Amino acid sequence: MTINLIFKIAAVGILVSVLGQVLKHSGREEHAFLVSLAGLILVLLWVVPYILELFKTIQSLFSLY
């Protein structure tokens, strides 16, 4: 895992929180929820390949086939 991924996740978190607050204060709670959901999906798409790599490494470590 590179440090760039951590910075990307932090940037998405900051952006989602700022947009969520702006949308909530303007009375658009539904849009704020959708923005936070989109941020979560984006981060999951970035993290899932690393999780799969971790599971493959553990599988090869214990020789589970």
C-alpha positions in Angstrom: 0.0 0.0 0.0 1.4 3.3 -1.0 1.2 6.6 0.9 -0.7 8.1 -2.1 -3.7 5.9 -1.4 -3.8 7.2 2.2 -3.7 10.8 0.9 -6.4 10.0 -1.7 -8.7 8.6 1.0 -8.0 11.6 3.3 -8.8 14.0 0.5 -12.1 12.2 -0.3 -13.0 12.2 3.4 -12.4 16.0 3.7 -14.2 16.7 0.4 -17.2 14.6 1.4 -17.5 16.1 4.8 -17.3 19.7 3.5 -19.9 19.0 0.7 -22.1 17.1 3.2 -22.1 20.1 5.6 -22.9 22.6 2.8 -25.7 20.4 1.5 -27.2 19.8 4.9 -27.2 23.5 5.8 -28.9 24.3 2.5 -31.6 21.8 3.2 -30.6 19.1 0.9 -30.1 16.1 3.2 -30.8 13.6 0.5 -28.0 15.0 -1.7 -25.7 15.0 1.3 -26.4 11.3 1.9 -25.8 10.5 -1.8 -22.5 12.4 -1.7 -21.3 10.4 1.4 -22.5 7.2 -0.3 -20.5 8.0 -3.4 -17.4 8.8 -1.4 -17.7 5.5 0.4 -18.1 3.6 -2.8 -15.1 5.4 -4.4 -12.9 4.5 -1.4 -14.1 0.9 -1.4 -13.2 0.6 -5.1 -9.7 1.8 -4.3 -9.2 -0.5 -1.2 -10.8 -3.8 -2.4 -7.8 -4.8 -4.6 -5.5 -4.5 -1.6 -7.8 -6.6 0.5 -7.9 -9.3 -2.2 -4.1 -9.2 -2.4 -4.0 -9.6 1.4 -6.3 -12.7 1.3 -4.2 -14.2 -1.5 -1.1 -13.7 0.6 -2.7 -15.3 3.6 -3.9 -18.2 1.5 -0.4 -18.8 0.1 1.1 -18.4 3.5 -1.0 -21.2 5.0 -1.2 -23.2 1.8 -5.0 -23.2 1.7 -6.3 -24.3 -1.6 
